Amino acid sequence: MASWYERRVVPHIIRLGCGCQTLGEYRQQVVPQAKGRVLELGFGAGANLRFYDSARVTQLIGIEPSPELRTIAARAERAPGLAVDLQAGEGEHLPFEDASFDSVVCTYTLCTVADHDRTLAEARRVLRPGGLFLFSEHGAAPDPDVARWQQRLDPLWSRIFGGCHITRNVRASIERRFTIDSHHARYQPGAPKLAGWMEWGRAIAG
């Protein structure tokens, strides 16, 4: 059972941190590319809703395990005409048929799921061949000094920030399941390097 901190504090940390303007700039680079039947993993507080192009999306399904975040997301600002079917669930166990989506959106989710490789495997399973995996994530920094500090602080960071890990290799993890078509990376300006290595882009289901 989730603790009081996990139920009452963590959802608002996620809403404020993941919904900030700077991260919105990364989201805006990938979310509007979603098309057809779309699945969003780790829907959170609904920070992506305003970036979807409702003319390109025929159906949007969001998966989010936290009931508190689903409640917040139901009230989030969204693109005109965009409806969302928001469901309880986890990325490691998606209740959908193989090859049943045209696009999967994954933003600031791989850092938090219990098993990011299993989540990516499930995302690949439900995507049709040629489907889009659109991502914006933060993770392990390329600089050895920063990476060493990430390893040291990850256990504490994870406890404070609702299971978020700062040591996961974003590109390598995605490349095990998809072919990356577009990739960008940099440190987020003004953010601590420990949590500020950002990677975003598009990958294709082979």
Secondary structure, DSSP 8 states (H G I E B T S, - for coil): ---HHHHHTHHHHHHHHHTSHHHHHHHHHHGGG--EEEEEES-TT-TTGGGS-TTTEEEEEEE-S-HHHHHHHHTS---TT---EEE--BTTB--S-TT-EEEEEEES-TTTSS-HHHHHHHHHHHEEEEEEEEEEEE---SSHHHHHHHHHHHHHHHHHTTT--S---HHHHHHTTSEEEEEEEEE-TTS-TTT-EEEEEEEE--
